[in-house]
Amino acid sequence: EARLVESGGGSVQAGGSLRLSCAASALSFDDYAIGWFRQVPGKARERVGCISSSEGSTNYLDNLKGRFTISSDNAKNTVYLQMNSLKPEDTAVYYCVALESWCSGYEVFWGQGTQVTVSS
């Protein structure tokens, strides 16, 4: 059964860093791109970025470029979200999601989410 499990969330002070992991089981990165989303209560879901092995590319929300980096370790079937220079506005539940074929594909599988809290 295909599964995505996020980990690495926690509480940090503004300016700090966190590295989130998305471990994939029974899922090939040849068939799916992996997106990162975040959700704050009362606000719209926001797509942070995506990594696509098929396209050999990553993309990000424009205002996150330079602070957030998505990478993958295909041997470990794991995708990472490195978050630097964190701001209180980055506080959210972060989810990874499998996207069919490419970053423009439809959402297929979601992880359970991991909480990121950035204090001032």
DSSP file (Angstrom, degrees, kcal/mol; ACC not computed):
  #  RESIDUE AA STRUCTURE BP1 BP2  ACC     N-H-->O    O-->H-N    N-H-->O    O-->H-N    TCO  KAPPA ALPHA  PHI   PSI    X-CA   Y-CA   Z-CA
    1    1 A E              0   0    0      0, 0.0     2,-0.2     0, 0.0    26,-0.1   0.000 360.0 360.0 360.0 130.5    0.0    0.0    0.0
    2    2 A A        +     0   0    0     24,-0.1     2,-0.3    22,-0.1    24,-0.2  -0.453 360.0 172.8 -68.5 135.1    1.4    3.4   -1.0
    3    3 A R  E     -A   25   0A   0     22,-1.9    22,-2.4    -2,-0.2     2,-0.4  -0.994  24.6-159.7-144.5 148.4    2.1    5.6    2.0
    4    4 A L  E     -A   24   0A   0    106,-0.4     2,-0.5    -2,-0.3   108,-0.5  -1.000  12.8-172.1-126.5 129.1    3.7    9.0    2.7
    5    5 A V  E     -A   23   0A   0     18,-2.0    18,-2.6    -2,-0.4     2,-0.2  -0.969   7.5-155.6-128.0 116.9    5.0    9.8    6.2
    6    6 A E  E     +A   22   0A   0     -2,-0.5     2,-0.3    16,-0.2    16,-0.2  -0.593  20.8 161.0 -87.5 151.0    6.2   13.2    7.2
    7    7 A S  E     +A   21   0A   0     14,-1.8    14,-2.7    -2,-0.2   107,-0.1  -0.962  37.9  70.8-155.7 168.7    8.6   13.9   10.0
    8    8 A G        +     0   0    0     -2,-0.3    11,-0.3     1,-0.3   106,-0.0   0.375  60.7 135.4 102.5  -3.1   11.0   16.5   11.3
    9    9 A G        +     0   0    0     12,-0.1     2,-0.3     9,-0.1    -1,-0.3  -0.187  19.9 121.5 -70.5 170.4    8.6   19.2   12.4
   10   10 A G  E     -e  116   0B   0    105,-0.8   107,-2.7   104,-0.1     2,-0.5  -0.982  58.8 -55.0 165.3-165.0    8.9   21.0   15.6
   11   11 A S  E     +e  117   0B   0     -2,-0.3     2,-0.3   105,-0.2   107,-0.2  -0.911  50.2 163.8-111.1 131.3    9.3   24.4   17.2
   12   12 A V  E     -e  118   0B   0    105,-2.5   107,-2.7    -2,-0.5     2,-0.2  -0.939  35.9-107.7-138.5 160.7   12.1   26.8   16.3
   13   13 A Q  E >   -e  119   0B   0     -2,-0.3     3,-2.3   105,-0.2    73,-0.2  -0.557  54.2 -78.8 -83.9 155.1   12.8   30.5   16.8
   14   14 A A  T 3  S+     0   0    0    105,-2.5    73,-0.2     1,-0.3    -1,-0.1  -0.255 121.3  30.7 -52.8 136.6   12.6   32.9   13.9
   15   15 A G  T 3  S+     0   0    0     71,-3.2    70,-0.6     1,-0.3    -1,-0.3   0.250  98.2 115.3  94.1 -11.6   15.7   32.7   11.8
   16   16 A G    <   -     0   0    0     -3,-2.3    70,-2.4    70,-0.2     2,-0.3  -0.087  57.2-123.8 -82.2-175.0   16.2   29.0   12.6
   17   17 A S        -     0   0    0     67,-0.2     2,-0.3    68,-0.2    67,-0.2  -0.937  18.8-175.4-133.8 152.5   16.0   26.0   10.3
   18   18 A L  E     - B   0  83A   0     65,-2.1    65,-3.2    -2,-0.3     2,-0.5  -0.984  14.5-148.6-141.3 151.2   14.2   22.7   10.0
   19   19 A R  E     - B   0  82A   0    -11,-0.3     2,-0.3    -2,-0.3    63,-0.2  -0.963  16.2-161.3-122.3 113.0   14.5   19.8    7.7
   20   20 A L  E     - B   0  81A   0     61,-2.7    61,-2.4    -2,-0.5     2,-0.4  -0.680   4.3-153.2 -92.1 146.8   11.3   17.9    7.0
   21   21 A S  E     -AB   7  80A   0    -14,-2.7   -14,-1.8    -2,-0.3     2,-0.5  -0.922   9.9-163.9-119.5 146.1   11.3   14.4    5.6
   22   22 A C  E     -AB   6  79A   0     57,-2.5    57,-2.3    -2,-0.4     2,-0.5  -0.916  13.5-161.7-128.0 103.0    8.7   12.6    3.5
   23   23 A A  E     -AB   5  78A   0    -18,-2.6   -18,-2.0    -2,-0.5     2,-0.4  -0.753   7.0-155.6 -91.1 125.5    9.3    8.9    3.5
   24   24 A A  E     -A    4   0A   0     53,-3.1     2,-0.4    -2,-0.5   -20,-0.2  -0.830   8.4-169.5-105.2 137.4    7.5    7.0    0.7
   25   25 A S  E    S-A    3   0A   0    -22,-2.4   -22,-1.9    -2,-0.4     3,-0.1  -0.972  71.6  -0.3-123.9 140.6    6.5    3.3    0.8
   26   26 A A  S    S+     0   0    0     -2,-0.4     2,-0.3   -24,-0.2    -1,-0.2   0.870 106.8 109.6  52.4  41.1    5.3    1.3   -2.2
   27   27 A L        -     0   0    0     -3,-0.1     2,-0.4   -25,-0.1    -1,-0.2  -0.975  58.8-145.0-149.6 128.6    5.6    4.3   -4.4
   28   28 A S    >>  -     0   0    0     -2,-0.3     3,-1.5     1,-0.1     4,-1.3  -0.814  11.3-145.9-100.7 132.7    8.1    5.0   -7.2
   29   29 A F  T 34 S+     0   0    0     -2,-0.4    24,-0.4     1,-0.3    25,-0.4   0.593 100.5  69.2 -70.2  -9.1    9.4    8.5   -7.9
   30   30 A D  T 34 S+     0   0    0      1,-0.1    -1,-0.3    23,-0.1     3,-0.1   0.737 108.9  34.8 -73.7 -22.7    9.5    7.4  -11.5
   31   31 A D  T <4 S+     0   0    0     -3,-1.5    70,-2.6     1,-0.2     2,-0.4   0.647 121.4  40.4-104.6 -20.3    5.7    7.4  -11.4
   32   32 A Y  E  <  -F  100   0B   0     -4,-1.3    21,-0.4    68,-0.2     2,-0.3  -0.981  60.8-144.1-135.6 141.5    5.0   10.3   -9.0
   33   33 A A  E     -F   99   0B   0     66,-2.6    66,-3.4    -2,-0.4     2,-0.5  -0.651  27.1-130.8 -86.9 159.5    6.2   13.8   -8.3
   34   34 A I  E     -FG  98  51B   0     17,-2.3    17,-2.4    -2,-0.3     2,-0.3  -0.965  22.3-169.1-119.0 122.0    6.2   14.9   -4.6
   35   35 A G  E     -FG  97  50B   0     62,-2.8    62,-2.3    -2,-0.5     2,-0.5  -0.764  13.2-142.5-105.0 154.2    4.7   18.2   -3.6
   36   36 A W  E     +FG  96  49B   0     13,-2.8    12,-2.6    -2,-0.3    13,-1.5  -0.971  23.4 176.7-113.5 131.1    4.9   20.0   -0.3
   37   37 A F  E     -FG  95  47B   0     58,-3.0    58,-3.0    -2,-0.5     2,-0.3  -0.879  12.6-155.1-125.8 159.4    1.9   21.9    1.0
   38   38 A R  E     -FG  94  46B   0      8,-2.5     8,-2.6    -2,-0.3     2,-0.4  -0.989   4.0-162.0-137.7 151.5    1.2   23.7    4.1
   39   39 A Q  E     -F   93   0B   0     54,-2.1    54,-2.4    -2,-0.3     6,-0.1  -0.995   6.0-172.6-137.6 129.3   -2.1   24.6    5.9
   40   40 A V    >   -     0   0    0     -2,-0.4     3,-2.5     4,-0.3    52,-0.1  -0.975  41.6-100.5-116.2 133.6   -2.9   27.2    8.6
   41   41 A P  T 3  S+     0   0    0      0, 0.0     3,-0.1     0, 0.0    -2,-0.0  -0.284 109.8  16.5 -53.9 132.4   -6.3   27.1   10.2
   42   42 A G  T 3  S+     0   0    0      1,-0.3     2,-0.3     0, 0.0    -3,-0.0   0.411 113.1  91.6  84.3  -1.9   -8.5   29.8    8.6
   43   43 A K  S <  S-     0   0    0     -3,-2.5    -1,-0.3     1,-0.0    -3,-0.2  -0.864  82.2 -95.2-123.9 159.9   -6.3   30.2    5.6
   44   44 A A        -     0   0    0     -2,-0.3    -4,-0.3     1,-0.1    -6,-0.1  -0.372  47.3 -96.5 -70.5 147.4   -6.2   28.5    2.2
   45   45 A R        -     0   0    0     -6,-0.1     2,-0.4    -2,-0.1    -6,-0.2  -0.386  43.3-152.5 -60.4 141.2   -3.9   25.6    1.6
   46   46 A E  E     -G   38   0B   0     -8,-2.6    -8,-2.5    -3,-0.1     2,-0.7  -0.972  11.0-134.5-126.1 131.6   -0.7   26.7    0.0
   47   47 A R  E     -G   37   0B   0     -2,-0.4   -10,-0.3   -10,-0.2     3,-0.1  -0.754  17.4-173.3 -85.2 119.6    1.6   24.8   -2.2
   48   48 A V  E     -     0   0B   0    -12,-2.6    13,-2.7    -2,-0.7     2,-0.3   0.913  54.7 -64.4 -78.0 -45.9    5.2   25.2   -1.1
   49   49 A G  E     -GH  36  60B   0    -13,-1.5   -13,-2.8    11,-0.3     2,-0.3  -0.978  42.9-124.3 175.2-174.0    6.9   23.4   -3.9
   50   50 A C  E     -GH  35  59B   0      9,-2.3     9,-2.2    -2,-0.3     2,-0.4  -0.992   3.8-149.4-155.8 150.7    7.4   20.2   -5.8
   51   51 A I  E     -GH  34  58B   0    -17,-2.4   -17,-2.3    -2,-0.3     2,-0.5  -0.996  12.7-169.5-127.0 136.0   10.1   17.9   -7.0
   52   52 A S  E  >> - H   0  57B   0      5,-2.9     5,-1.9    -2,-0.4     4,-1.1  -0.962  15.1-173.6-129.5 113.7    9.9   15.8  -10.1
   53   53 A S  T  45S+     0   0    0     -2,-0.5    -1,-0.1   -24,-0.4   -23,-0.1   0.865  90.7  57.4 -69.8 -35.9   12.3   13.0  -10.9
   54   54 A S  T  45S+     0   0    0    -25,-0.4    -1,-0.2    47,-0.3    48,-0.1   0.890 117.7  32.2 -61.6 -40.2   10.7   12.5  -14.3
   55   55 A E  T  45S-     0   0    0      2,-0.2    -1,-0.2     0, 0.0    -2,-0.2   0.593 102.5-132.1 -91.4 -12.8   11.3   16.2  -15.2
   56   56 A G  T  <5 +     0   0    0     -4,-1.1     2,-0.3     1,-0.2    -3,-0.2   0.912  68.4 106.9  62.2  43.7   14.5   16.4  -13.3
   57   57 A S  E   < -H   52   0B   0     -5,-1.9    -5,-2.9     2,-0.0     2,-0.3  -0.942  54.5-150.8-148.1 163.6   13.3   19.6  -11.7
   58   58 A T  E     -H   51   0B   0     -2,-0.3     2,-0.3    -7,-0.2    -7,-0.2  -0.942  13.1-168.7-129.8 156.6   12.0   21.4   -8.6
   59   59 A N  E     -H   50   0B   0     -9,-2.2    -9,-2.3    -2,-0.3     2,-0.3  -0.979   3.7-169.0-144.4 159.9    9.8   24.4   -8.3
   60   60 A Y  E     -H   49   0B   0     -2,-0.3   -11,-0.3   -11,-0.3     2,-0.2  -0.945  38.5 -85.1-143.7 156.8    8.7   26.6   -5.4
   61   61 A L    >>  -     0   0    0    -13,-2.7     3,-2.2    -2,-0.3     4,-0.8  -0.514  51.8-119.9 -58.6 134.1    6.4   29.3   -4.4
   62   62 A D  G >4 S+     0   0    0      1,-0.3     3,-1.0    -2,-0.2    -1,-0.1   0.851 109.2  51.3 -55.1 -42.7    8.1   32.4   -5.6
   63   63 A N  G 34 S+     0   0    0      1,-0.2    -1,-0.3     3,-0.1    -2,-0.1   0.483 107.4  55.6 -78.8   1.2    8.4   34.1   -2.2
   64   64 A L  G X> S+     0   0    0     -3,-2.2     3,-2.2   -16,-0.1     4,-2.2   0.528  76.5 117.5-103.0 -11.5   10.0   31.0   -0.7
   65   65 A K  B << S+c   68   0A   0     -3,-1.0     4,-0.1    -4,-0.8    -3,-0.0  -0.341  77.7  25.6 -60.8 134.8   12.8   30.7   -3.2
   66   66 A G  T 34 S+     0   0    0      2,-0.5    -1,-0.3    -2,-0.0     3,-0.1   0.125 123.2  54.3  96.0 -20.0   16.2   31.0   -1.5
   67   67 A R  T <4 S+     0   0    0     -3,-2.2    17,-2.1     1,-0.2     2,-0.4   0.722 103.1  50.5-110.0 -38.1   14.9   29.9    1.9
   68   68 A F  E  <  -cD  65  83A   0     -4,-2.2    -2,-0.5    15,-0.2     2,-0.4  -0.859  61.3-175.0-108.8 138.9   13.3   26.5    1.1
   69   69 A T  E     - D   0  82A   0     13,-2.4    13,-3.1    -2,-0.4     2,-0.5  -0.996   9.6-156.7-134.8 129.1   14.9   23.7   -0.8
   70   70 A I  E     + D   0  81A   0     -2,-0.4     2,-0.3    11,-0.2    11,-0.2  -0.887  23.2 160.9-104.4 133.9   13.4   20.4   -1.9
   71   71 A S  E     - D   0  80A   0      9,-1.7     9,-3.1    -2,-0.5     2,-0.3  -0.903  21.4-144.0-142.4 170.7   15.6   17.4   -2.5
   72   72 A S  E     - D   0  79A   0     -2,-0.3     2,-0.5     7,-0.3     7,-0.2  -0.988  12.8-156.3-141.0 150.1   15.3   13.7   -2.8
   73   73 A D  E >>> - D   0  78A   0      5,-3.0     5,-1.8    -2,-0.3     3,-1.0  -0.890  15.2-173.3-120.8  95.5   17.2   10.6   -1.9
   74   74 A N  G >45S+     0   0    0     -2,-0.5     3,-0.6     1,-0.3    -1,-0.1   0.813  81.2  61.2 -65.1 -30.6   15.8    8.0   -4.3
   75   75 A A  G 345S+     0   0    0      1,-0.2    -1,-0.3    -3,-0.1    -2,-0.0   0.827 114.2  36.5 -63.7 -30.4   17.7    5.2   -2.7
   76   76 A K  G <45S-     0   0    0     -3,-1.0    -1,-0.2     2,-0.2    -2,-0.2   0.397 106.4-127.7 -99.2   0.2   15.9    5.9    0.5
   77   77 A N  T <<5 +     0   0    0     -3,-0.6   -53,-3.1    -4,-0.6     2,-0.4   0.917  65.9 133.6  51.4  46.6   12.6    6.8   -1.2
   78   78 A T  E   < -BD  23  73A   0     -5,-1.8    -5,-3.0   -55,-0.2     2,-0.4  -0.985  44.2-160.0-133.0 137.3   12.6   10.0    0.8
   79   79 A V  E     -BD  22  72A   0    -57,-2.3   -57,-2.5    -2,-0.4     2,-0.3  -0.921  16.3-154.5-112.9 142.1   12.0   13.6   -0.2
   80   80 A Y  E     -BD  21  71A   0     -9,-3.1    -9,-1.7    -2,-0.4     2,-0.5  -0.855  14.4-158.3-119.2 150.7   13.2   16.5    2.0
   81   81 A L  E     -BD  20  70A   0    -61,-2.4   -61,-2.7    -2,-0.3     2,-0.6  -0.924  13.5-162.8-125.4 105.0   12.2   20.0    2.6
   82   82 A Q  E     -BD  19  69A   0    -13,-3.1   -13,-2.4    -2,-0.5     2,-0.5  -0.790   8.0-167.7 -88.4 122.7   15.0   22.1    4.0
   83   83 A M  E     +BD  18  68A   0    -65,-3.2   -65,-2.1    -2,-0.6     2,-0.3  -0.955   9.2 176.2-118.3 117.9   13.6   25.3    5.5
   84   84 A N        +     0   0    0    -17,-2.1   -67,-0.2    -2,-0.5   -68,-0.2  -0.761  59.6  22.2-117.1 163.3   16.0   28.1    6.4
   85   85 A S  S    S-     0   0    0    -70,-0.6    -1,-0.2    -2,-0.3   -68,-0.2   0.902  85.4-158.5  48.6  48.7   15.6   31.6    7.8
   86   86 A L        -     0   0    0    -70,-2.4   -71,-3.2    -3,-0.2   -70,-0.2  -0.239   9.0-159.5 -64.8 144.9   12.2   30.6    9.1
   87   87 A K    >   -     0   0    0    -73,-0.2     3,-2.3    -3,-0.1     4,-0.3  -0.842  32.9-109.8-119.6 156.0    9.6   33.2    9.9
   88   88 A P  G >  S+     0   0    0      0, 0.0     3,-1.8     0, 0.0    30,-0.3   0.831 117.6  65.5 -54.4 -31.1    6.6   33.2   12.1
   89   89 A E  G 3  S+     0   0    0      1,-0.3    -3,-0.0     3,-0.0     0, 0.0   0.649  89.3  67.5 -66.4 -14.4    4.5   33.2    8.9
   90   90 A D  G <  S+     0   0    0     -3,-2.3    -1,-0.3     2,-0.0     2,-0.2   0.552  70.5 120.4 -81.7  -7.8    5.9   29.8    8.1
   91   91 A T    <   +     0   0    0     -3,-1.8     2,-0.3    -4,-0.3    26,-0.2  -0.399  41.6 107.8 -59.8 125.2    4.0   28.3   11.0
   92   92 A A  E    S- I   0 116B   0     24,-1.9    24,-2.7    -2,-0.2     2,-0.6  -0.968  75.3 -81.3-177.7 170.5    1.7   25.6    9.6
   93   93 A V  E     -FI  39 115B   0    -54,-2.4   -54,-2.1    -2,-0.3     2,-0.5  -0.879  48.1-147.8 -89.3 127.1    1.1   21.9    9.2
   94   94 A Y  E     -FI  38 114B   0     20,-2.8    20,-1.9    -2,-0.6     2,-0.4  -0.842  16.9-174.7-103.9 132.2    3.2   20.7    6.4
   95   95 A Y  E     -F   37   0B   0    -58,-3.0   -58,-3.0    -2,-0.5     2,-0.4  -0.921  16.0-147.9-122.7 145.8    2.1   17.9    4.2
   96   96 A C  E     -F   36   0B   0     -2,-0.4    15,-2.3   -60,-0.2     2,-0.4  -0.892  20.0-170.7-107.1 151.1    3.7   15.9    1.4
   97   97 A V  E     -FJ  35 110B   0    -62,-2.3   -62,-2.8    -2,-0.4     2,-0.5  -0.999  23.5-124.1-143.2 138.9    1.6   14.6   -1.5
   98   98 A A  E     -FJ  34 109B   0     11,-2.8    10,-2.9    -2,-0.4    11,-0.8  -0.731  26.7-160.0 -83.2 128.2    2.2   12.3   -4.4
   99   99 A L  E     -FJ  33 107B   0    -66,-3.4   -66,-2.6    -2,-0.5     8,-0.2  -0.929  28.3-103.4-112.3 131.9    1.3   13.9   -7.7
  100  100 A E  E    S-F   32   0B   0      6,-2.5     2,-2.9    -2,-0.4   -68,-0.2  -0.345  82.5 -36.8 -63.1 121.7    0.6   11.7  -10.7
  101  101 A S  S    S+     0   0    0    -70,-2.6   -47,-0.3    -2,-0.2     2,-0.3  -0.297 126.5  15.8  71.1 -58.9    3.5   11.6  -13.1
  102  102 A W  S >  S-     0   0    0     -2,-2.9     3,-2.4   -69,-0.1   -69,-0.3  -0.821  88.3 -89.7-140.7 174.3    4.6   15.3  -12.8
  103  103 A C  T 3  S+     0   0    0      1,-0.3    -3,-0.1    -2,-0.3    -2,-0.1   0.729 126.0  55.0 -63.2 -20.2    4.3   18.3  -10.6
  104  104 A S  T 3  S+     0   0    0     -5,-0.1    -1,-0.3    -4,-0.1    -4,-0.1   0.434  89.8 108.3 -88.7   0.1    1.3   19.3  -12.7
  105  105 A G  S <  S-     0   0    0     -3,-2.4    -4,-0.1     1,-0.1     2,-0.1  -0.208  78.3 -91.3 -74.2 166.7   -0.4   16.0  -12.0
  106  106 A Y        -     0   0    0     -7,-0.1    -6,-2.5     1,-0.1     2,-0.2  -0.411  46.9 -93.7 -79.5 157.5   -3.4   15.5   -9.8
  107  107 A E  E     +J   99   0B   0     -8,-0.2    -8,-0.2     1,-0.2    -1,-0.1  -0.499  48.7 162.0 -73.8 132.8   -3.1   14.7   -6.1
  108  108 A V  E     +     0   0B   0    -10,-2.9     2,-0.4     1,-0.4    -1,-0.2   0.756  59.0  20.0-117.6 -54.2   -3.1   11.0   -5.3
  109  109 A F  E     -J   98   0B   0    -11,-0.8   -11,-2.8  -106,-0.0    -1,-0.4  -0.967  60.7-161.6-128.7 141.1   -1.7   10.3   -1.9
  110  110 A W  E     -J   97   0B   0     -2,-0.4  -106,-0.4   -13,-0.2   -13,-0.2  -0.903  13.5-133.8-118.2 147.3   -1.3   12.5    1.2
  111  111 A G        -     0   0    0    -15,-2.3  -106,-0.2    -2,-0.3     3,-0.1  -0.293  32.8-104.9 -82.7 179.9    0.9   12.1    4.2
  112  112 A Q        -     0   0    0   -108,-0.5  -107,-0.1     1,-0.1   -17,-0.1   0.638  59.6-119.2 -85.3 -15.2   -0.5   12.8    7.7
  113  113 A G        -     0   0    0    -17,-0.1     2,-0.4     1,-0.1   -18,-0.2   0.096  15.3-126.9  93.6 153.0    1.3   16.1    8.1
  114  114 A T  E     - I   0  94B   0    -20,-1.9   -20,-2.8  -107,-0.1     2,-0.3  -0.997  23.3-120.0-139.1 134.9    3.9   17.5   10.6
  115  115 A Q  E     - I   0  93B   0     -2,-0.4  -105,-0.8   -22,-0.2     2,-0.5  -0.549  22.9-170.4 -80.5 132.1    3.5   20.7   12.6
  116  116 A V  E     -eI  10  92B   0    -24,-2.7   -24,-1.9    -2,-0.3     2,-0.5  -0.991   4.9-175.8-119.2 124.4    6.0   23.5   12.2
  117  117 A T  E     -e   11   0B   0   -107,-2.7  -105,-2.5    -2,-0.5     2,-0.6  -0.982   5.6-169.2-124.5 123.4    5.9   26.3   14.7
  118  118 A V  E     -e   12   0B   0     -2,-0.5     2,-0.2   -30,-0.3  -105,-0.2  -0.953  11.1-159.7-114.9 118.4    8.1   29.4   14.4
  119  119 A S  E      e   13   0B   0   -107,-2.7  -105,-2.5    -2,-0.6    -2,-0.0  -0.636 360.0 360.0 -98.6 154.7    8.2   31.7   17.3
  120  120 A S              0   0    0     -2,-0.2    -1,-0.1  -107,-0.2  -107,-0.1   0.397 360.0 360.0 -99.6 360.0    9.3   35.3   17.5
